[in-house]
Amino acid sequence: MPSLKNQENLKDLTEKFKAAGSVVFTEYRGLNVSDISELRKNLRKSNGSFLVAKNTLIDIALKEMKIETSEVFSGPTAIVFQQDGDIAASAKTLFDFASTHTNLKIKSAYIDGNFVGADIVKRLSSIPPREVLLAQLLGVLNAPICGFVNVLAANIRGLVNVLNAVAKKETA
């Protein structure tokens, strides 16, 4: 019979899995409390959260959600939940933190109904933030219109330049 505390932890974990847009599984062995607090603070900036959980509870929560996994969780496991679905922001934060704290290891991630390896998470970390991508898209969509306006304005601009040159020549 599972303890009441484990039942509550399982319920919380299952709710967080359901609410999260994406999840990254990490190994935090060797990180001290101040390092984990720093990581949590950094993840909060990108709408992420960091939770340490027992492997058996993770397995049970995933089974309750009918998520089949071939992932075998061993060692201490912590989970990064990304609420808004922008996994790139959390992945970038994790890899930036891991570059200075070698004890943090990315195990895998659960994104859009699939488990992916650490290499995919690393590639996601190189994607610019959502706002930058939207600005780039807007620039690409706006470029043909700006070019068309410049082409239309070129004849008028040329006429104005000729008239200015004639006016300067007559005043001189």
N, C-alpha and C positions, 0 to 999 in steps of 0.2 A: 504494500500500500504506500503510494507516494506521500510525502509529507505535505502539509498544507502550504508551506512556504514554496516548495517545488511546484505545486499546482498553480499558485499565484504567479510565480515566475514564468511558467509555461503559458499561462493565459496572456500575460503582458508581452511575452516574446511573440506569440502568435498574432496578437493585435498589431505589433510593430511590423511584422512581416507583411501583413495585409495592407497596412497604410503606406509602406515604403514603395517608392517607384523602382528602386534598385537597391541591391545589397552587396557589400563587399566583405568577404571573410578574410581575416588577418590573423597572424600569430604575433603576439606581443611579448613573448618570453624575453626577459632581460630589461624591459622598460620599467622605470620606477614610477612612483605616483605622480611626481611633478611632470615627467615626460608625458604620461597619459593625460594629465590635466591640460597640458599645453596642446596636445593633439585634439582633445575635445573642444577646446576653445577655438582652434583653427577650423575645425569641421563645422562648428556652429555658424561661422561666417558664410558658409556655402549651403546652409540648410541641412547639414548632415549631423548625425549623432553617432556616438561610439559606445557600444555596450559589450561588456564581458559576459559570456554565457557558458554554461556547461555544455559539452558536446552532446550528451544524451538528450538534453532539453532541446537543442537545435534540431537534432534528428527527429524527435517526436513532433516538434512544431511544424517541421517541413512535411512530415507524413500526414499530420492533421489537415494541412492545406492541400494535400494531394499533389505534392511536388516530389517527383522521383529524383533521387540523386545517386550518382555513383561515387560522389565525393565521400571520402572517409575522413572525418574530422579527428585529428589526433593532436595532442599537445594543447596548450592553452589557446582558446579561440576567442577572438573579439569580432564583433560585427559592426560594420558601418552602414547605417541606414540613411538613404538619401530620399527625403520626402518629396521633393518637387520633380524628380525624374532627371535632373541634370547630373548624371553620373560623372561627367567630365570634370566638374568642379571638385567633387569629392576625391576622384582619382588623382587629380593634380595635387590636391592638398596632401593626400597620403604619400605620393611619390616624393613630393618636396620634403615632407617630414622624414621619410625613410632615407633620403640622401644624407641627412645629418644624424639619424638614429638607425644604425645598421641592424638593430635588434627587431625592428618592425618588418615583417615579411607579409607580402600579399599572397594568400592561398588561392582564392578564386572569387568569382562574383556570380550573382544571379541577376540577369538583366533580361527583361522582356520574355520571361518564361524559359530562359536557357541558362545553364551553367557555362561559364567561360573561364578560361585560365588567366593567370596573372599577366601573361603577355598581351592579351586583349585589353585588360585594364590599363596596362602601361601605354598602349596606343591611344586609348581614350583620354589619358591624362595630357596628351599633346594637343588635343583639340581646344581651340580657343573657347572662352566662355560664350554663353548663349547670346548675350548682348552684342559682343563683337561679331559673331556670325550674322546676326540680324543686320548690323550696320554694313557689313560687307555685302550682303544680299541687296540691301537698299541701294548701295553704290553701284552694283552691277545692273540693277533694274533702271537706275536713273541715268546711267552713262549714255545710252542711245538717244534719250530725249534731249540731254544737254548737247550732244553732237548735232542733232537735227536743228536745234535752236541756233547754234553757232553757224551752221551752213546757211540758214535763212537770213541771219543777221549780217553775213559777210558782204553781200551786195550793198546793203544800206551803209555799212561801215566804210566800204570803199568809196561810195558816193560822197559821204561826209568828209573823208580825207581829201578827195579831189577838190571839193568846194573850199575846204580850209586852205589848201595850197594855192588856189586861184585867188582867194581873198588876201592872203599874205603877199602874193606877187603884185596885186593891184595897189596895195597900201605901201609897197616898197618903192 
